[in-house]
Amino acid sequence: MFHYDVWQKAGTELKFESIDQSLLQIIRNHIMLLELIEVIDYLIYKIDFIEKPIVLNAVLPLRVHSRYNRNQILAALQLHTFEKASSNREGVALNRETNIEALFVTLKKSEKEYSPSTLYDDYAINEYLFHWQSQNATAPESPKGLSYINHTQLNKSILLFVREQNDDEYGFTMSYVFLGESKFINSSGSKPMSIEWQLNEPMPAYIWKESGKLAIG
């Protein structure tokens, strides 16, 4: 995850032979190392929430209610590897080996940034329930739809990542808040499916407040 934070590309693309070589290259830059330490100290000082551990089918370096960018999430899911970066740019990301799927949600969507076919209706119903729309090709009877409906029986973990909007107030890409594992409650419609997911942990108040606005307006 740290490798992709710094370099944004797979190690082989940068001619690194190992992850150790990648990290050593960072350490050799004394000025960059000092700046990293300063930034990390500042971010730790600003932490105003308690992140929570999560137990899944695989050991993943993720904590509930922490923020992660897309590269970090794909690396945590073992889809980004040192040798190759995943080409995933969709609203979902599935690791078939671990049977873990991530759902990426952006609450505020504009027609300028999204096509009409991807303006999905995603919002919180309450602190524990989240309304999510699948991709347009997904029907309840399709393999994908059935994998959501029967995910508990299939021992499949559904992880929900939510961000307020694409960019923050400074114009930087906003990272996602990890809301943890979700359980299928019910669904309606087809292509896309509208699914209600129940969270194991209540979502942070600021996400619930931002998302709740969409449910009523």
PALO-159873 format. One line per field, with one value per atom (N, C-alpha, C, CB): residue number from 1; residue in three letters; atom name; x negated, y, z negated. Coordinates in steps of 0.2 Angstrom, whole numbers. Each point is the difference from the previous one (the first is absolute). Last residue first. Glycine has a CB too. Layout:
BEGIN
nr = [NUM  ...]
rest = [ALA  ...]
atom = [CA  ...]
px = [X  ...]
py = [Y  ...]
pz = [Z  ...]
This chain:
BEGIN
nr = [217  217  217  217  216  216  216  216  215  215  215  215  214  214  214  214  213  213  213  213  212  212  212  212  211  211  211  211  210  210  210  210  209  209  209  209  208  208  208  208  207  207  207  207  206  206  206  206  205  205  205  205  204  204  204  204  203  203  203  203  202  202  202  202  201  201  201  201  200  200  200  200  199  199  199  199  198  198  198  198  197  197  197  197  196  196  196  196  195  195  195  195  194  194  194  194  193  193  193  193  192  192  192  192  191  191  191  191  190  190  190  190  189  189  189  189  188  188  188  188  187  187  187  187  186  186  186  186  185  185  185  185  184  184  184  184  183  183  183  183  182  182  182  182  181  181  181  181  180  180  180  180  179  179  179  179  178  178  178  178  177  177  177  177  176  176  176  176  175  175  175  175  174  174  174  174  173  173  173  173  172  172  172  172  171  171  171  171  170  170  170  170  169  169  169  169  168  168  168  168  167  167  167  167  166  166  166  166  165  165  165  165  164  164  164  164  163  163  163  163  162  162  162  162  161  161  161  161  160  160  160  160  159  159  159  159  158  158  158  158  157  157  157  157  156  156  156  156  155  155  155  155  154  154  154  154  153  153  153  153  152  152  152  152  151  151  151  151  150  150  150  150  149  149  149  149  148  148  148  148  147  147  147  147  146  146  146  146  145  145  145  145  144  144  144  144  143  143  143  143  142  142  142  142  141  141  141  141  140  140  140  140  139  139  139  139  138  138  138  138  137  137  137  137  136  136  136  136  135  135  135  135  134  134  134  134  133  133  133  133  132  132  132  132  131  131  131  131  130  130  130  130  129  129  129  129  128  128  128  128  127  127  127  127  126  126  126  126  125  125  125  125  124  124  124  124  123  123  123  123  122  122  122  122  121  121  121  121  120  120  120  120  119  119  119  119  118  118  118  118  117  117  117  117  116  116  116  116  115  115  115  115  114  114  114  114  113  113  113  113  112  112  112  112  111  111  111  111  110  110  110  110  109  109  109  109  108  108  108  108  107  107  107  107  106  106  106  106  105  105  105  105  104  104  104  104  103  103  103  103  102  102  102  102  101  101  101  101  100  100  100  100  99  99  99  99  98  98  98  98  97  97  97  97  96  96  96  96  95  95  95  95  94  94  94  94  93  93  93  93  92  92  92  92  91  91  91  91  90  90  90  90  89  89  89  89  88  88  88  88  87  87  87  87  86  86  86  86  85  85  85  85  84  84  84  84  83  83  83  83  82  82  82  82  81  81  81  81  80  80  80  80  79  79  79  79  78  78  78  78  77  77  77  77  76  76  76  76  75  75  75  75  74  74  74  74  73  73  73  73  72  72  72  72  71  71  71  71  70  70  70  70  69  69  69  69  68  68  68  68  67  67  67  67  66  66  66  66  65  65  65  65  64  64  64  64  63  63  63  63  62  62  62  62  61  61  61  61  60  60  60  60  59  59  59  59  58  58  58  58  57  57  57  57  56  56  56  56  55  55  55  55  54  54  54  54  53  53  53  53  52  52  52  52  51  51  51  51  50  50  50  50  49  49  49  49  48  48  48  48  47  47  47  47  46  46  46  46  45  45  45  45  44  44  44  44  43  43  43  43  42  42  42  42  41  41  41  41  40  40  40  40  39  39  39  39  38  38  38  38  37  37  37  37  36  36  36  36  35  35  35  35  34  34  34  34  33  33  33  33  32  32  32  32  31  31  31  31  30  30  30  30  29  29  29  29  28  28  28  28  27  27  27  27  26  26  26  26  25  25  25  25  24  24  24  24  23  23  23  23  22  22  22  22  21  21  21  21  20  20  20  20  19  19  19  19  18  18  18  18  17  17  17  17  16  16  16  16  15  15  15  15  14  14  14  14  13  13  13  13  12  12  12  12  11  11  11  11  10  10  10  10  9  9  9  9  8  8  8  8  7  7  7  7  6  6  6  6  5  5  5  5  4  4  4  4  3  3  3  3  2  2  2  2  1  1  1  1]
rest = [GLY  GLY  GLY  GLY  ILE  ILE  ILE  ILE  ALA  ALA  ALA  ALA  LEU  LEU  LEU  LEU  LYS  LYS  LYS  LYS  GLY  GLY  GLY  GLY  SER  SER  SER  SER  GLU  GLU  GLU  GLU  LYS  LYS  LYS  LYS  TRP  TRP  TRP  TRP  ILE  ILE  ILE  ILE  TYR  TYR  TYR  TYR  ALA  ALA  ALA  ALA  PRO  PRO  PRO  PRO  MET  MET  MET  MET  PRO  PRO  PRO  PRO  GLU  GLU  GLU  GLU  ASN  ASN  ASN  ASN  LEU  LEU  LEU  LEU  GLN  GLN  GLN  GLN  TRP  TRP  TRP  TRP  GLU  GLU  GLU  GLU  ILE  ILE  ILE  ILE  SER  SER  SER  SER  MET  MET  MET  MET  PRO  PRO  PRO  PRO  LYS  LYS  LYS  LYS  SER  SER  SER  SER  GLY  GLY  GLY  GLY  SER  SER  SER  SER  SER  SER  SER  SER  ASN  ASN  ASN  ASN  ILE  ILE  ILE  ILE  PHE  PHE  PHE  PHE  LYS  LYS  LYS  LYS  SER  SER  SER  SER  GLU  GLU  GLU  GLU  GLY  GLY  GLY  GLY  LEU  LEU  LEU  LEU  PHE  PHE  PHE  PHE  VAL  VAL  VAL  VAL  TYR  TYR  TYR  TYR  SER  SER  SER  SER  MET  MET  MET  MET  THR  THR  THR  THR  PHE  PHE  PHE  PHE  GLY  GLY  GLY  GLY  TYR  TYR  TYR  TYR  GLU  GLU  GLU  GLU  ASP  ASP  ASP  ASP  ASP  ASP  ASP  ASP  ASN  ASN  ASN  ASN  GLN  GLN  GLN  GLN  GLU  GLU  GLU  GLU  ARG  ARG  ARG  ARG  VAL  VAL  VAL  VAL  PHE  PHE  PHE  PHE  LEU  LEU  LEU  LEU  LEU  LEU  LEU  LEU  ILE  ILE  ILE  ILE  SER  SER  SER  SER  LYS  LYS  LYS  LYS  ASN  ASN  ASN  ASN  LEU  LEU  LEU  LEU  GLN  GLN  GLN  GLN  THR  THR  THR  THR  HIS  HIS  HIS  HIS  ASN  ASN  ASN  ASN  ILE  ILE  ILE  ILE  TYR  TYR  TYR  TYR  SER  SER  SER  SER  LEU  LEU  LEU  LEU  GLY  GLY  GLY  GLY  LYS  LYS  LYS  LYS  PRO  PRO  PRO  PRO  SER  SER  SER  SER  GLU  GLU  GLU  GLU  PRO  PRO  PRO  PRO  ALA  ALA  ALA  ALA  THR  THR  THR  THR  ALA  ALA  ALA  ALA  ASN  ASN  ASN  ASN  GLN  GLN  GLN  GLN  SER  SER  SER  SER  GLN  GLN  GLN  GLN  TRP  TRP  TRP  TRP  HIS  HIS  HIS  HIS  PHE  PHE  PHE  PHE  LEU  LEU  LEU  LEU  TYR  TYR  TYR  TYR  GLU  GLU  GLU  GLU  ASN  ASN  ASN  ASN  ILE  ILE  ILE  ILE  ALA  ALA  ALA  ALA  TYR  TYR  TYR  TYR  ASP  ASP  ASP  ASP  ASP  ASP  ASP  ASP  TYR  TYR  TYR  TYR  LEU  LEU  LEU  LEU  THR  THR  THR  THR  SER  SER  SER  SER  PRO  PRO  PRO  PRO  SER  SER  SER  SER  TYR  TYR  TYR  TYR  GLU  GLU  GLU  GLU  LYS  LYS  LYS  LYS  GLU  GLU  GLU  GLU  SER  SER  SER  SER  LYS  LYS  LYS  LYS  LYS  LYS  LYS  LYS  LEU  LEU  LEU  LEU  THR  THR  THR  THR  VAL  VAL  VAL  VAL  PHE  PHE  PHE  PHE  LEU  LEU  LEU  LEU  ALA  ALA  ALA  ALA  GLU  GLU  GLU  GLU  ILE  ILE  ILE  ILE  ASN  ASN  ASN  ASN  THR  THR  THR  THR  GLU  GLU  GLU  GLU  ARG  ARG  ARG  ARG  ASN  ASN  ASN  ASN  LEU  LEU  LEU  LEU  ALA  ALA  ALA  ALA  VAL  VAL  VAL  VAL  GLY  GLY  GLY  GLY  GLU  GLU  GLU  GLU  ARG  ARG  ARG  ARG  ASN  ASN  ASN  ASN  SER  SER  SER  SER  SER  SER  SER  SER  ALA  ALA  ALA  ALA  LYS  LYS  LYS  LYS  GLU  GLU  GLU  GLU  PHE  PHE  PHE  PHE  THR  THR  THR  THR  HIS  HIS  HIS  HIS  LEU  LEU  LEU  LEU  GLN  GLN  GLN  GLN  LEU  LEU  LEU  LEU  ALA  ALA  ALA  ALA  ALA  ALA  ALA  ALA  LEU  LEU  LEU  LEU  ILE  ILE  ILE  ILE  GLN  GLN  GLN  GLN  ASN  ASN  ASN  ASN  ARG  ARG  ARG  ARG  ASN  ASN  ASN  ASN  TYR  TYR  TYR  TYR  ARG  ARG  ARG  ARG  SER  SER  SER  SER  HIS  HIS  HIS  HIS  VAL  VAL  VAL  VAL  ARG  ARG  ARG  ARG  LEU  LEU  LEU  LEU  PRO  PRO  PRO  PRO  LEU  LEU  LEU  LEU  VAL  VAL  VAL  VAL  ALA  ALA  ALA  ALA  ASN  ASN  ASN  ASN  LEU  LEU  LEU  LEU  VAL  VAL  VAL  VAL  ILE  ILE  ILE  ILE  PRO  PRO  PRO  PRO  LYS  LYS  LYS  LYS  GLU  GLU  GLU  GLU  ILE  ILE  ILE  ILE  PHE  PHE  PHE  PHE  ASP  ASP  ASP  ASP  ILE  ILE  ILE  ILE  LYS  LYS  LYS  LYS  TYR  TYR  TYR  TYR  ILE  ILE  ILE  ILE  LEU  LEU  LEU  LEU  TYR  TYR  TYR  TYR  ASP  ASP  ASP  ASP  ILE  ILE  ILE  ILE  VAL  VAL  VAL  VAL  GLU  GLU  GLU  GLU  ILE  ILE  ILE  ILE  LEU  LEU  LEU  LEU  GLU  GLU  GLU  GLU  LEU  LEU  LEU  LEU  LEU  LEU  LEU  LEU  MET  MET  MET  MET  ILE  ILE  ILE  ILE  HIS  HIS  HIS  HIS  ASN  ASN  ASN  ASN  ARG  ARG  ARG  ARG  ILE  ILE  ILE  ILE  ILE  ILE  ILE  ILE  GLN  GLN  GLN  GLN  LEU  LEU  LEU  LEU  LEU  LEU  LEU  LEU  SER  SER  SER  SER  GLN  GLN  GLN  GLN  ASP  ASP  ASP  ASP  ILE  ILE  ILE  ILE  SER  SER  SER  SER  GLU  GLU  GLU  GLU  PHE  PHE  PHE  PHE  LYS  LYS  LYS  LYS  LEU  LEU  LEU  LEU  GLU  GLU  GLU  GLU  THR  THR  THR  THR  GLY  GLY  GLY  GLY  ALA  ALA  ALA  ALA  LYS  LYS  LYS  LYS  GLN  GLN  GLN  GLN  TRP  TRP  TRP  TRP  VAL  VAL  VAL  VAL  ASP  ASP  ASP  ASP  TYR  TYR  TYR  TYR  HIS  HIS  HIS  HIS  PHE  PHE  PHE  PHE  MET  MET  MET  MET]
atom = [N  CA  C  CB  N  CA  C  CB  N  CA  C  CB  N  CA  C  CB  N  CA  C  CB  N  CA  C  CB  N  CA  C  CB  N  CA  C  CB  N  CA  C  CB  N  CA  C  CB  N  CA  C  CB  N  CA  C  CB  N  CA  C  CB  N  CA  C  CB  N  CA  C  CB  N  CA  C  CB  N  CA  C  CB  N  CA  C  CB  N  CA  C  CB  N  CA  C  CB  N  CA  C  CB  N  CA  C  CB  N  CA  C  CB  N  CA  C  CB  N  CA  C  CB  N  CA  C  CB  N  CA  C  CB  N  CA  C  CB  N  CA  C  CB  N  CA  C  CB  N  CA  C  CB  N  CA  C  CB  N  CA  C  CB  N  CA  C  CB  N  CA  C  CB  N  CA  C  CB  N  CA  C  CB  N  CA  C  CB  N  CA  C  CB  N  CA  C  CB  N  CA  C  CB  N  CA  C  CB  N  CA  C  CB  N  CA  C  CB  N  CA  C  CB  N  CA  C  CB  N  CA  C  CB  N  CA  C  CB  N  CA  C  CB  N  CA  C  CB  N  CA  C  CB  N  CA  C  CB  N  CA  C  CB  N  CA  C  CB  N  CA  C  CB  N  CA  C  CB  N  CA  C  CB  N  CA  C  CB  N  CA  C  CB  N  CA  C  CB  N  CA  C  CB  N  CA  C  CB  N  CA  C  CB  N  CA  C  CB  N  CA  C  CB  N  CA  C  CB  N  CA  C  CB  N  CA  C  CB  N  CA  C  CB  N  CA  C  CB  N  CA  C  CB  N  CA  C  CB  N  CA  C  CB  N  CA  C  CB  N  CA  C  CB  N  CA  C  CB  N  CA  C  CB  N  CA  C  CB  N  CA  C  CB  N  CA  C  CB  N  CA  C  CB  N  CA  C  CB  N  CA  C  CB  N  CA  C  CB  N  CA  C  CB  N  CA  C  CB  N  CA  C  CB  N  CA  C  CB  N  CA  C  CB  N  CA  C  CB  N  CA  C  CB  N  CA  C  CB  N  CA  C  CB  N  CA  C  CB  N  CA  C  CB  N  CA  C  CB  N  CA  C  CB  N  CA  C  CB  N  CA  C  CB  N  CA  C  CB  N  CA  C  CB  N  CA  C  CB  N  CA  C  CB  N  CA  C  CB  N  CA  C  CB  N  CA  C  CB  N  CA  C  CB  N  CA  C  CB  N  CA  C  CB  N  CA  C  CB  N  CA  C  CB  N  CA  C  CB  N  CA  C  CB  N  CA  C  CB  N  CA  C  CB  N  CA  C  CB  N  CA  C  CB  N  CA  C  CB  N  CA  C  CB  N  CA  C  CB  N  CA  C  CB  N  CA  C  CB  N  CA  C  CB  N  CA  C  CB  N  CA  C  CB  N  CA  C  CB  N  CA  C  CB  N  CA  C  CB  N  CA  C  CB  N  CA  C  CB  N  CA  C  CB  N  CA  C  CB  N  CA  C  CB  N  CA  C  CB  N  CA  C  CB  N  CA  C  CB  N  CA  C  CB  N  CA  C  CB  N  CA  C  CB  N  CA  C  CB  N  CA  C  CB  N  CA  C  CB  N  CA  C  CB  N  CA  C  CB  N  CA  C  CB  N  CA  C  CB  N  CA  C  CB  N  CA  C  CB  N  CA  C  CB  N  CA  C  CB  N  CA  C  CB  N  CA  C  CB  N  CA  C  CB  N  CA  C  CB  N  CA  C  CB  N  CA  C  CB  N  CA  C  CB  N  CA  C  CB  N  CA  C  CB  N  CA  C  CB  N  CA  C  CB  N  CA  C  CB  N  CA  C  CB  N  CA  C  CB  N  CA  C  CB  N  CA  C  CB  N  CA  C  CB  N  CA  C  CB  N  CA  C  CB  N  CA  C  CB  N  CA  C  CB  N  CA  C  CB  N  CA  C  CB  N  CA  C  CB  N  CA  C  CB  N  CA  C  CB  N  CA  C  CB  N  CA  C  CB  N  CA  C  CB  N  CA  C  CB  N  CA  C  CB  N  CA  C  CB  N  CA  C  CB  N  CA  C  CB  N  CA  C  CB  N  CA  C  CB  N  CA  C  CB  N  CA  C  CB  N  CA  C  CB  N  CA  C  CB  N  CA  C  CB  N  CA  C  CB  N  CA  C  CB  N  CA  C  CB  N  CA  C  CB  N  CA  C  CB  N  CA  C  CB  N  CA  C  CB  N  CA  C  CB  N  CA  C  CB  N  CA  C  CB  N  CA  C  CB  N  CA  C  CB  N  CA  C  CB  N  CA  C  CB  N  CA  C  CB  N  CA  C  CB  N  CA  C  CB  N  CA  C  CB  N  CA  C  CB  N  CA  C  CB  N  CA  C  CB  N  CA  C  CB  N  CA  C  CB  N  CA  C  CB  N  CA  C  CB  N  CA  C  CB]
px = [168  0  -4  1  2  6  0  1  -19  6  7  -7  -15  2  6  -12  2  3  2  -7  -5  7  4  -3  -21  4  7  -10  -4  -1  4  -12  12  3  -1  -3  -8  8  3  -1  -22  2  8  -11  1  -1  2  -9  9  6  -1  1  -10  -2  5  -12  20  -4  -2  5  1  3  -5  8  -11  -2  4  -12  15  -1  -2  -4  20  -6  -1  -2  19  0  -7  11  2  -5  0  -7  24  -1  -5  11  -6  -1  -1  -6  14  0  -1  7  -13  3  -1  -2  2  -4  4  -9  13  -4  1  1  17  -5  -3  7  10  -2  -5  2  -2  6  -3  7  -15  -1  6  -11  0  5  -2  9  -25  7  5  -4  -24  5  7  -7  -17  4  6  -4  -23  7  3  -2  -23  4  7  -9  -7  0  4  -1  -4  5  1  6  -25  1  6  -12  6  0  2  3  -17  6  0  1  -13  -1  7  -13  7  2  0  7  -21  5  1  -4  -2  -3  5  -10  14  -1  -3  0  6  -6  -1  -5  23  1  -7  8  -2  0  0  -5  14  -6  2  -3  19  -7  -6  7  13  0  -7  8  -1  5  1  -3  -5  -2  5  -12  9  4  -4  10  -10  -5  4  -10  15  2  -5  12  -11  -3  2  -10  17  1  -2  10  -15  0  1  -8  14  -3  1  3  5  -6  -4  -1  23  -6  -7  7  14  0  -6  12  -8  -1  -1  7  -1  -7  -1  0  20  -2  -7  8  2  5  -2  8  -24  2  5  -3  -3  -6  1  -7  23  1  -6  6  -7  6  1  5  -21  -2  5  -7  12  -5  -2  -4  28  -6  -5  2  21  -1  -7  12  -5  1  -2  9  -20  7  0  3  -21  1  7  -10  -2  1  2  -8  3  6  1  -2  -11  -1  6  -12  19  -5  -2  4  5  2  -6  9  0  -6  3  -9  15  3  -5  11  -13  -3  4  -11  12  2  -2  10  -15  -2  2  1  4  -7  -3  2  18  -1  -7  12  -6  7  0  3  -21  1  7  -12  3  0  2  4  -6  -4  1  -8  15  3  -2  10  -23  3  3  -7  -2  2  4  0  -10  -4  2  -9  19  0  -4  1  -1  7  0  5  -29  5  7  -9  -10  2  5  -1  -10  -5  2  -4  18  -6  -5  2  19  0  -6  12  -13  3  0  -5  5  -2  3  -1  -5  3  -3  0  -5  7  2  -2  -14  -1  7  -10  -2  6  -2  7  -16  -2  6  -12  7  5  -3  10  -22  1  5  -12  7  1  1  6  -16  1  1  -7  -1  7  2  1  -23  2  7  -11  2  -3  2  -10  18  3  -3  3  0  -6  3  -8  19  0  -6  12  0  -6  0  -6  23  -1  -7  13  -5  3  -1  8  -26  7  2  0  -22  3  7  -9  -14  7  1  0  -21  3  7  -7  -15  7  2  3  -29  5  7  -8  -17  5  6  -3  -17  -2  5  -6  9  -6  -2  -4  30  -6  -6  5  23  -6  -5  5  13  2  -6  12  -7  -5  1  -1  11  4  -4  10  -20  3  3  1  -7  -6  2  -7  24  -2  -6  5  1  5  -2  9  -22  -1  5  -4  6  -6  -1  -5  22  2  -6  8  -7  1  1  -7  14  -5  1  -1  8  1  -6  5  8  -5  1  -8  23  1  -6  8  -12  7  0  5  -27  4  6  -11  -9  5  3  2  -19  -2  5  -12  16  -1  -2  9  -5  -3  -1  -6  26  -7  -3  1  22  -3  -7  11  -3  3  -3  1  1  -2  4  -2  -6  5  -3  5  -9  -2  5  -9  9  2  -2  10  -15  1  1  -7  13  -4  2  1  -4  5  -4  7  -17  5  6  -2  -26  5  6  -9  -12  7  5  -5  -18  2  7  -11  0  2  3  -10  2  6  2  -3  -18  6  7  -8  -12  1  6  -13  6  3  1  -6  -5  7  4  -4  -20  4  8  -11  -4  0  5  -12  6  5  1  -4  -12  6  6  -5  -18  2  7  -12  3  1  3  -9  2  7  1  -1  -20  5  7  -8  -10  0  5  -12  9  1  2  4  -8  -6  1  -4  22  -4  -6  4  10  3  -4  11  -18  0  3  0  2  -7  -1  -4  24  0  -7  9  -6  4  0  8  -19  -4  4  -5  15  -5  -4  -1  17  3  -5  11  -20  4  3  -8  -4  0  4  -11  14  -2  0  4  2  -6  -3  -2  24  -5  -7  9  10  1  -6  12  -9  -3  0  3  9  -8  -3  1  23  -3  -7  10  3  -1  -2  -2  5  6  0  1  -17  -2  6  -10  12  -5  -1  -6  23  1  -6  6  -7  4  2  5  -19  -3  4  -6  15  -4  -4  -1  15  4  -4  9]
py = [72  5  -1  7  -22  4  6  -3  -13  -5  5  -9  19  -3  -4  0  9  5  -3  8  -22  1  5  -4  1  -5  1  -8  21  2  -5  4  -8  6  2  4  -24  0  6  -9  10  -4  -1  -6  16  4  -3  6  -19  5  5  -1  -25  7  5  -3  -22  4  6  -4  -20  6  4  0  -26  5  7  -5  -15  -3  5  -10  13  1  -4  11  -14  1  0  -5  10  -4  3  -1  0  3  -4  4  1  -5  4  -8  8  5  -5  10  -14  -2  5  -12  18  -2  -3  8  -17  3  8  -10  -1  -4  5  -11  11  2  -5  12  -12  1  2  3  -15  3  1  -5  -1  -1  4  -2  -3  0  -2  9  -13  1  0  -5  13  -6  2  -5  14  1  -6  11  1  -6  1  -8  30  -7  -5  5  20  -1  -8  10  9  -7  -2  -3  26  -3  -7  12  2  -3  -2  -5  26  -7  -2  1  19  -1  -8  10  8  -6  -2  -4  30  -7  -5  5  19  -3  -6  11  2  3  -3  0  -6  7  3  1  -26  4  7  -9  -12  5  3  1  -17  -2  4  -3  -1  2  -2  10  -19  5  3  3  -29  7  5  -4  -24  6  6  -6  -23  6  6  -8  -20  6  6  -4  -25  6  6  -6  -22  7  5  -5  -23  6  6  -5  -23  6  6  -5  -19  2  6  -12  1  -1  2  2  1  -7  -2  -1  24  -4  -7  9  5  0  -3  11  -9  -6  1  -7  25  -3  -5  3  5  5  -3  10  -22  0  5  -4  2  -5  -1  -6  22  2  -6  7  -10  5  2  4  -21  -2  5  -8  12  -1  -3  10  -3  -7  -2  -1  23  -4  -7  7  12  -2  -5  2  17  -5  -1  3  13  -7  -5  3  20  0  -7  12  -8  2  -2  -2  6  -4  3  -11  23  -2  -4  9  -3  0  -2  -2  10  -1  1  3  -9  4  -2  2  -3  -2  4  -5  9  -7  -2  -2  24  -1  -7  8  0  2  -2  -2  3  0  2  -9  15  -4  1  2  -2  4  -4  9  -9  -3  5  -6  2  2  -3  2  3  -5  3  -9  15  5  -5  11  -18  -1  5  -4  5  -7  -2  -3  25  -2  -7  9  2  -1  -2  -4  19  -7  0  -2  22  -5  -7  8  11  2  -5  12  -13  -3  2  2  -6  5  -3  9  -18  -1  5  -12  4  6  -1  8  -26  3  5  -3  -18  7  3  0  -26  4  8  -9  -19  7  4  -3  -23  4  7  -8  -18  7  4  -1  -27  5  7  -9  -18  6  5  -2  -22  1  6  -12  3  1  1  5  -9  -5  1  0  15  -7  -5  3  24  -4  -7  8  17  -7  -4  0  26  -3  -7  11  12  -6  -3  -2  21  1  -5  8  -5  0  1  -8  6  7  0  4  -22  1  8  -11  -3  5  2  -4  -4  -2  5  -6  2  4  -3  10  -23  2  4  -9  0  -1  3  -10  11  3  0  -2  0  -4  5  -12  14  4  -5  12  -20  0  4  0  -5  -4  -1  -7  21  -6  -5  8  12  -3  -7  11  4  -3  -4  9  4  -5  -4  7  12  -5  -6  9  10  -3  -6  10  4  -4  -4  8  8  -6  -5  7  8  2  -7  11  -7  -3  3  -10  13  3  -4  11  -20  4  2  -7  -6  7  4  -3  -23  3  7  -11  -2  1  4  0  -17  5  1  -3  -13  6  5  -3  -24  6  6  -5  -24  5  6  -8  -10  1  6  -4  -2  -7  0  -1  19  -2  -7  12  8  -7  -2  -3  28  -4  -7  11  14  -6  -4  -1  28  -6  -6  5  23  -5  -7  7  19  -6  -5  2  26  -6  -6  5  17  1  -5  12  -4  -6  2  -8  21  2  -5  8  -12  5  2  4  -18  -4  5  -8  18  -4  -4  -1  13  4  -3  8  -21  3  4  -1  -6  -6  2  -8  23  0  -6  4  -1  6  0  7  -24  0  5  -6  7  -5  -1  -6  21  2  -5  8  -14  5  2  3  -16  -4  4  -8  18  -3  -4  0  9  6  -3  8  -23  2  6  -3  -18  7  3  -2  -21  3  8  -11  -4  2  3  -10  2  6  2  -4  -15  6  6  -7  -14  3  6  -11  -1  4  3  -8  -6  6  4  -6  -14  5  6  -9  -9  3  5  -11  -2  5  4  -7  -4  -2  6  -10  12  -7  -3  1  23  -3  -7  10  6  -4  -2  6  4  5  -3  6  -19  6  5  -1  -17  -2  5  -11  14  0  -1  -3  14  -7  1  -6  29  -5  -7  9  12  0  -6  12  -3  -1  0  -6  9  4  0  -3  -10  7  4  -4  -19  3  8  -12  -1  0  4  -11  5  6  1  -2  -17  6  6  -6]
pz = [1  5  7  -10  -10  0  5  -12  10  0  -1  -6  6  7  0  3  -23  4  7  -6  -9  -2  4  -11  12  4  -1  0  -13  7  4  -2  -21  1  8  -12  5  0  1  -8  6  7  0  0  -19  5  7  -7  -14  1  6  -13  14  -4  1  1  1  4  -5  11  -21  2  3  -9  10  -4  2  -3  14  -6  -5  5  17  -3  -6  6  15  -7  -2  -2  27  -4  -7  10  13  -6  -4  -1  29  -6  -6  7  20  -6  -6  6  21  -6  -5  3  24  -6  -5  3  9  5  0  7  -22  4  5  -1  -24  7  3  -3  -23  5  6  -9  -17  7  3  1  -28  6  6  -9  -10  -3  5  -8  5  4  -4  10  -20  1  4  -11  7  0  1  5  -15  3  0  -3  1  -2  4  -11  14  -5  -2  6  4  0  -5  3  12  -7  0  -4  24  -2  -8  12  3  -1  -3  -2  20  -7  -1  0  17  0  -7  11  -7  0  0  -6  5  7  0  4  -24  3  7  -11  -3  1  3  -9  15  -6  1  -7  24  -2  -6  12  -4  4  -3  10  -27  6  4  -3  -19  1  7  -12  5  0  2  3  -11  2  -1  -3  4  0  2  2  -11  3  -1  -2  5  -4  3  -3  2  4  -5  6  -4  -4  5  -9  10  3  -4  11  -13  -4  4  -5  11  4  -4  10  -20  2  4  -1  -3  -7  1  -5  24  -2  -6  6  10  -4  -3  7  6  -4  -5  9  6  -5  -4  7  11  -5  -5  9  9  -5  -5  9  8  -4  -5  9  8  -5  -5  9  8  -5  -5  9  1  3  -5  7  -12  2  4  1  -9  -6  2  -5  20  -2  -5  12  1  -6  -1  -5  20  3  -5  8  -14  4  3  3  -27  7  5  -2  -23  3  7  -6  -17  7  3  1  -28  5  7  -9  -19  7  5  -4  -23  5  7  -6  -24  6  6  -6  -18  2  7  -13  4  -2  2  -9  23  -7  -1  -4  26  -3  -7  8  12  -6  -2  -4  30  -6  -6  7  22  -5  -6  7  20  -6  -7  8  17  -4  -6  4  20  -5  -5  7  14  -6  -6  7  16  -2  -6  12  -2  -3  -2  7  -8  5  -3  8  -21  1  6  -12  5  -2  2  -9  13  3  -1  -2  -9  7  4  0  -26  4  7  -7  -21  7  5  -2  -26  5  7  -10  -5  -2  5  -12  16  -1  -1  8  -11  1  -1  -5  9  0  1  4  -13  4  -1  -2  1  -3  4  -4  -2  5  -3  7  -11  -3  5  -10  11  0  -4  1  5  -7  -1  -2  24  -5  -7  8  9  0  -4  12  -13  0  0  -6  15  -3  0  3  -1  1  -4  2  8  -4  2  -1  12  -6  -5  5  15  -1  -7  9  3  -1  -1  7  -6  -2  -1  -6  12  5  -2  9  -24  3  4  -10  6  -3  4  -3  -2  5  -4  8  -19  7  5  -3  -20  1  7  -11  6  -2  1  2  -3  1  -3  1  -6  7  3  -2  -22  4  7  -10  -8  3  3  1  -9  -5  2  -7  24  -3  -6  4  5  5  -3  10  -22  -1  5  -3  4  -6  -1  -5  24  0  -6  8  -8  4  0  7  -28  7  4  -2  -25  5  7  -8  -21  7  4  -3  -20  2  8  -8  -5  -1  1  -8  5  1  -3  -1  11  -6  1  -6  19  1  -7  12  0  -4  1  2  -1  4  -4  8  -7  -4  4  -8  13  1  -4  12  -13  2  1  6  -24  7  2  3  -24  1  6  -12  1  3  1  5  -21  3  4  -8  3  -3  4  -5  -2  5  -3  8  -17  -1  5  -12  13  -1  -2  9  -3  -5  0  2  6  0  -5  3  2  2  0  7  -12  -5  2  -1  16  -6  -6  3  17  2  -7  12  -12  0  1  5  -4  -7  0  -2  23  -4  -7  7  7  2  -4  12  -15  -2  1  2  6  -7  -3  0  23  -1  -8  10  -3  2  -2  9  -11  -5  1  -1  18  -6  -6  4  17  0  -6  12  -11  0  0  5  -2  -6  -1  -2  18  1  -7  12  -10  2  1  5  -10  -6  2  -6  23  -4  -6  4  9  4  -3  10  -20  -1  4  -2  4  -6  -1  -5  24  1  -7  8  -7  4  0  7  -17  -4  3  -6  17  -4  -4  0  23  -6  -4  -1  22  0  -6  6  9  -6  0  -6  24  0  -7  11  -4  -2  -1  -6  12  5  -2  1  -15  6  5  -2  -19  0  6  -12  13  -2  0  4  -9  6  -3  8  -21  4  6  -2  -17  7  5  -4  -21  2  8  -11  0  -2  3  -11  14  5  -2  3  -18  7  5  -2  -19  0  6  -12  10  0  0  -6]
